[in-house]
């Protein structure tokens, strides 16, 4: 899609967060099962930190 890996990751991250926002807006999920919603939120945060860690580690490798 893009030659730049960072732009590709940002697009994946934006898509992932869009899904999370849509799920959190849906009142039936948040009211009927708050455990599911919190699980999705934890997954989203872990995914974000993982993507950020990958970008930082790639930049460190490029410096060496």
C-alpha positions as CSV (number, residue, x, y, z in Angstrom):
1,X,0.0,0.0,0.0
2,X,2.6,2.5,1.2
3,X,6.3,2.2,0.8
4,X,6.7,3.8,4.2
5,X,6.2,1.3,7.1
6,X,5.4,4.0,9.6
7,X,2.5,5.4,7.5
8,X,1.2,1.9,7.0
9,X,1.2,1.3,10.8
10,X,-0.5,4.6,11.4
11,X,-3.3,3.6,9.0
12,X,-3.7,0.2,10.8
13,X,-3.7,2.0,14.1
14,X,-6.4,4.5,12.9
15,X,-8.5,1.6,11.6
16,X,-8.2,-0.3,14.8
17,X,-9.1,2.7,17.0
18,X,-12.1,3.4,14.7
19,X,-13.4,-0.1,15.4
20,X,-12.9,0.5,19.1
21,X,-14.7,3.8,19.0
22,X,-17.6,2.4,17.1
23,X,-17.9,-0.5,19.6
24,X,-17.8,1.9,22.6
25,X,-20.5,4.1,21.0
26,X,-22.8,1.1,20.7
27,X,-24.8,1.3,23.9
28,X,-26.0,-2.3,23.9
29,X,-22.4,-3.6,24.2
30,X,-21.4,-1.1,27.0
31,X,-24.6,-1.7,29.0
32,X,-25.0,-5.4,28.6
33,X,-21.3,-6.4,28.9
34,X,-18.9,-3.9,30.4
35,X,-16.3,-6.7,30.8
36,X,-16.2,-7.1,27.0
37,X,-15.8,-3.4,26.5
38,X,-13.0,-3.1,29.0
39,X,-11.3,-6.1,27.4
40,X,-11.5,-4.4,24.0
41,X,-10.1,-1.2,25.5
42,X,-7.1,-3.1,27.1
43,X,-6.4,-4.8,23.8
44,X,-6.5,-1.4,22.0
45,X,-4.0,0.1,24.4
46,X,-1.7,-2.9,24.2
47,X,-1.9,-2.8,20.4
48,X,-1.0,0.9,20.4
49,X,2.0,0.5,22.7
50,X,3.2,-2.5,20.6
51,X,3.0,-0.4,17.4
52,X,4.8,2.5,19.1
53,X,7.5,0.1,20.4
54,X,8.0,-1.3,16.9
55,X,8.5,2.2,15.4
56,X,10.9,3.2,18.2
57,X,13.0,0.0,17.9
58,X,13.2,0.4,14.1
59,X,14.5,4.0,14.5
60,X,17.1,2.8,17.0
61,X,18.3,0.1,14.5
62,X,18.6,2.7,11.7
63,X,20.8,4.9,13.9
64,X,23.3,2.2,14.6
